[in-house]
Amino acid sequence: MRISLEPMDDPEVTQKVPLGEQIRRITQEKGSFANLTEEGLAEDIQSPVETEEKPAEEGLEEGPRQKLIAAVRSALNESALSLDFVSLLISGLRPQSGASSMSPALKRQVPIGTLGCDTIKKEQTSINKTRPGAGWKLIALENASKHLRGSSVRLQGEAEKEARFWNELLQTVMGGEVVVKTNRGKMKGLNVKYGFEESGSTYFGTGTGKLIRGADGSVVFKTKSTQEKKIVRVRSFSGDGEEVGCGFIGAEAQTELQTARNYLFEEELFFLLQQEARTLGAYRVLLESDTIVCESFEGRLEIDFVEESMALGPKDQLAQLLCALLHLILCYYYSENLKKQQSTPEPLESTKKSDQPRIYSILRPLLSHMHQAKLAARAVRLAEMILPNSKIDSTRSIADETVSDILFTPPESHVRITAETEINVLVRSPLSPGAVFIARCDGFKAELYDLTELEMWLKGKALAS
């Protein structure tokens, strides 16, 4: 069936044939559009359309036959286009499979694998679209409320911990501790001074600790370095070397700060005792393997620095008293230094002061009293042996004002021997300068420096009488 180029009167008939189909039919009848001319088209319009009536073949008329051929051609064209479309889609995933079924024309015009597709699920219109949104909002609000509730509880706990920390820190300051803030080094933050620098201490231990907040909000005290938990122990031995007992003062206290201060005090005390012991070799004081040995006439004393857990054994009253006196003497020096620093400073001296460290007399007062008491007792026994028929009285003069006067005033004993003539012997401490024994008889005075000289002098008086 040929297509007439004249416009059709019925527009509905034109609308029934798609434009693509019309272009295809024109191409089949007239050839390519490139060969069409205006004159040729005008001739076709003027000439009527010729219809040839051919006899029906095999019972089919010409009209239905052409329609059937056109339908077959259209179906073939549509199937070829669908095959190329599907092949182009497949080439996006499997290039080899898609290229094998693709037409050569499509291969030349379109590169393989340039077309893709995604699966789109059809929305279910039966579900209310507002319900998922409302559910998401409720979930978001519930999560937000949980986070806010947790943050509130956490902030309340932090506030309670912070309040506890500052309350305990205030109690520490009200207790007399010196709290300072440092912005340098590892000790950055709040620090507390538990040493004895204000009391004139020159010990190398700084005595500075750090105050930090613990997990429960309490004040945690940390020292700069690991501190040894050692204390000063005094042991007494008899003349045959048997240990009588020991004496010590524990350093454990209620708080970690006080405990650290006590351990630092013990460490400094033993350090000062070692310094002083090196100057007392003439008075039978030895330093053997970090142990201070004080020899006496009837035994010896040993002062060492041991861990508190090792300070075991029976306690001796004399050793316990001497250990307490050592601690009291150092406290006395600290008290005097503190008073001196708080008093009006003295005028500048013209002479340069010595740079040598000060050596405290801690052992010396105790040794002075111990040796003087021993010498007085031996002097009385010596007089009883040499002058058996005489009357002997011994009195000791000790200052009775304060404990410091008793300790630091050199002790003296007066021994009066009444025979045919009266003999007075003043027994002084061997640690005091000058003679140890000052004997007077018949207006004569003799200065004696040891028991041997006193024995010879008393024998001379006994022979003279």
Order of alpha helices (4+ residues) and beta strands (2+ residues): alpha-alpha-alpha-alpha-alpha-alpha-alpha-beta-beta-beta-beta-beta-beta-alpha-beta-beta-beta-alpha-alpha-beta-alpha-beta-beta-beta-beta-alpha
